[in-house]
Amino acid sequence: MKVIAFVGYHNSGKTTLIEKVARRLRDKGYKVGYVKHDPKGHGVTDREGSDTDRIFRVLDRILLMSPDRVTLWDRREENLKGTINEFFSGFDIVLLEGFKGVKEIPKVVVGDLEADNVLMSVSRDTDPDSVVELIERMEENW
């Protein structure tokens, strides 16, 4: 499996670039996963007072099954390696958004952020094909 992080300041264009790269990789036949870092815990996947919100306040794990997706809420400590191995076994590529402080993960920097293990620095207008080519040339690293 190949794992690569896209890092940059807020509103630098990370998500837009990841979306384009992910679409191209998927169209080429790769099985691609995505993990977004939420270091401050501000991400909202549910609204306050909903059934799942109320039950997750009581239990450590809940699952919402819909016709076309499964959503899991799981209370646990952050463990990037364990989580990727658990949820993305069998995937070809996992794209991370954030995780700039994880030194061993290779990175694409969007904008002018300083980071370790940078393979490529790009702007928000970078052709996603150049990033796809970089990922395809990478050795498996996970």
ABEGO torsion letter per residue (X at the ends): XBBBBBBEBBGAGAAAAAAAAAAAAAAAGBBBBBBBBBAAGABBABBBGBAAAAAAAABABBBBBBAABBBBBBBBBBBAAAAAAAAABGBABBBBBEGAABAABBBBBBEABBBBGBABBBBAABBAAAAAAAAAABBBAX
